[in-house]
């Protein structure tokens, strides 16, 4: 029995990996920049979590969001950066968006946010499994290392 061919994508597959990296990195770059622009508001956000040494956690958060976001966007050390942001997302979701013990609208809001973060984690799993794709610094490095064209 023959199956129908898969529909053609509107964009070449190489652009799909780039588009995914842009989408995944955007939220982290925005959040890191917003924290840098308004340090007092960012500090209040971290202090509300009740973490010890909130200034250290804020600095680490900004570093992870901006550093990881830029690495994923550029496609440099992409799998490692995706793993870092995946871990950050899981921890941040557990600390700041845990719906357990909440009720009503607040439960629904935090559950929705947690599920949205779960989708982001799924995107990072795909990046870790598949790599940055051909439009990336990782690909250029690998191509140079092997001295030939990689597709």
C-alpha positions in Angstrom: 0.0 0.0 0.0 1.4 3.4 -1.0 1.2 6.4 1.1 0.7 9.9 -0.1 3.9 12.0 -0.3 4.4 14.5 2.5 3.4 18.0 1.7 6.3 20.3 0.7 7.3 22.9 3.2 7.1 26.6 2.1 10.7 27.1 3.3 13.7 24.9 2.8 14.4 22.7 5.8 17.6 24.6 6.6 15.5 27.7 7.4 13.3 25.7 9.8 16.1 25.1 12.3 17.1 28.8 12.1 13.4 29.9 12.6 13.1 27.5 15.6 16.3 29.0 17.2 15.1 32.5 16.7 11.7 31.7 18.3 13.3 29.8 21.2 15.9 32.5 21.9 13.6 35.5 21.6 11.9 35.1 25.0 15.2 34.7 26.9 16.8 37.7 25.1 13.8 39.9 25.8 13.6 38.8 29.5 17.3 39.3 30.1 17.3 42.7 28.5 14.2 43.8 30.4 15.9 42.8 33.6 19.0 44.8 32.7 16.9 47.8 31.9 15.0 47.7 35.2 17.2 46.1 37.8 15.0 47.2 40.7 11.9 45.5 39.3 13.9 42.4 38.4 15.3 42.3 42.0 11.8 42.5 43.4 10.8 39.6 41.2 13.7 37.5 42.5 13.1 38.6 46.1 9.5 37.5 45.9 10.6 34.0 45.3 12.3 33.9 48.7 15.7 32.8 47.3 18.8 33.4 49.3 21.3 36.0 47.9 18.8 37.5 45.4 21.4 39.7 43.7 23.5 36.6 42.9 20.4 34.8 41.5 19.5 37.9 39.5 23.0 38.2 38.0 23.0 34.4 37.1 19.5 34.7 35.6 20.5 37.6 33.4 23.7 35.8 32.4 21.9 32.6 31.5 19.1 34.3 29.6 21.3 36.6 27.6 24.3 34.2 27.1 22.2 31.1 26.4 19.8 33.1 24.2 22.6 34.5 22.1 24.3 31.1 21.8 21.1 29.4 20.6 20.3 32.3 18.3 23.8 32.2 16.7 23.9 28.4 16.6 27.2 28.3 18.6 27.6 25.5 21.1 23.9 25.1 20.5 23.2 21.8 22.1 24.9 22.9 25.3 23.2 26.2 25.4 19.8 24.6 24.7 20.5 22.2 27.6 21.4 25.1 29.9 18.2 27.0 28.9 16.1 23.8 29.3 17.4 23.3 32.8 16.9 27.0 33.6 13.3 26.8 32.3 12.4 23.8 34.4 13.8 25.3 37.6 12.3 28.7 36.9 8.9 27.1 36.2 9.0 25.1 39.4 10.0 28.1 41.5 7.9 30.8 40.0 4.9 29.1 38.2 4.1 26.1 40.3 0.3 25.8 40.3 0.1 23.3 43.2 -1.7 24.6 46.2 -3.4 27.4 44.2 -7.0 27.7 43.3 -9.3 29.4 40.8 -7.9 31.9 38.3 -4.4 31.9 39.8 -4.2 28.1 39.5 -5.3 28.4 35.8 -2.9 31.2 35.1 0.1 29.3 36.6 -0.9 26.0 35.0 -1.1 27.7 31.6 2.3 29.3 32.1 3.8 26.0 33.2 2.4 24.2 30.1 3.7 27.0 27.9 7.1 26.5 29.4 6.8 22.7 28.9 6.3 23.5 25.2 9.5 25.6 25.2 11.3 22.6 26.9 10.1 20.4 24.1 11.6 22.8 21.6 14.9 22.6 23.3 14.8 18.8 23.3 14.4 19.0 19.5 17.4 21.3 19.3 19.5 19.1 21.5 18.5 16.0 19.5 18.9 17.6 16.0 21.5 20.3 16.5 21.5 23.8 15.2 21.0 23.0 11.5 23.0 24.1 8.5 22.6 27.9 9.1 24.7 28.1 12.2 28.1 28.7 13.5 28.2 25.1 14.7 27.7 23.9 11.2 30.4 26.3 9.8 32.9 25.0 12.5 32.1 21.4 11.6 32.4 22.1 7.9 35.8 23.7 8.4 36.9 20.9 10.7 36.2 18.3 8.0 37.4 20.5 5.2 34.4 19.7 3.0 30.9 20.8 2.4 28.3 19.5 4.8 24.7 19.5 3.9 
